[in-house]
Amino acid sequence: MKMKDAMSLRELWGNKPCDHPTLEKEYERGAATGDYVCIQCGEAAWGKNWNKKEEVSLPVK
């Protein structure tokens, strides 16, 4: 997804919550930026798995 398209998508989506179901590589001027973009809300972050929530393990007593 082009960076400008991701920015437009973020503006349209607004502040609604999103679970970021699917990510795409982000591109600027034909080159990958290293970020991945949620195709639903347009949020971008580094790495292809940023949308996966880390599981927190509690200590065993």
C-alpha positions as CSV (number, residue, x, y, z in Angstrom):
1,M,0.0,0.0,0.0
2,K,1.3,3.4,-0.8
3,M,2.0,5.7,2.1
4,K,-0.4,8.4,0.9
5,D,-3.2,5.8,0.6
6,A,-2.6,4.7,4.2
7,M,-2.8,8.3,5.4
8,S,-6.1,8.7,3.5
9,L,-7.4,5.5,5.0
10,R,-6.5,6.7,8.5
11,E,-8.3,9.9,8.0
12,L,-11.4,8.1,6.8
13,W,-11.3,5.6,9.6
14,G,-11.0,8.1,12.4
15,N,-10.5,7.1,16.0
16,K,-12.6,3.9,15.9
17,P,-11.0,0.8,17.4
18,C,-9.5,-1.7,15.0
19,D,-8.1,-5.2,15.6
20,H,-5.8,-4.9,12.5
21,P,-6.8,-8.2,10.8
22,T,-4.6,-7.9,7.7
23,L,-1.4,-6.0,7.1
24,E,0.3,-5.0,3.8
25,K,3.8,-3.7,3.1
26,E,4.0,0.1,3.0
27,Y,5.7,1.8,0.0
28,E,6.9,5.3,-0.7
29,R,8.1,6.2,-4.2
30,G,8.2,2.5,-5.1
31,A,10.4,1.4,-2.2
32,A,9.3,-0.5,0.9
33,T,9.5,1.6,4.0
34,G,9.8,-1.3,6.4
35,D,6.4,-0.6,7.9
36,Y,3.3,-2.6,7.4
37,V,-0.2,-1.0,7.2
38,C,-3.5,-2.3,8.4
39,I,-5.7,-2.4,5.3
40,Q,-8.8,-1.8,7.4
41,C,-7.8,1.4,9.3
42,G,-4.5,2.5,7.8
43,E,-2.4,2.4,11.0
44,A,1.2,1.7,10.2
45,A,4.1,0.3,12.3
46,W,7.4,-1.5,11.8
47,G,7.5,-5.2,11.2
48,K,5.1,-7.7,9.7
49,N,3.7,-8.9,13.0
50,W,3.0,-5.7,14.9
51,N,-0.7,-6.4,14.9
52,K,-0.3,-9.6,16.9
53,K,-0.9,-9.1,20.5
54,E,1.8,-10.5,22.7
55,E,0.6,-13.1,25.1
56,V,1.4,-12.4,28.6
57,S,2.1,-15.4,30.7
58,L,1.5,-15.2,34.4
59,P,3.9,-16.9,36.8
60,V,2.9,-20.3,38.0
61,K,2.3,-20.4,41.8
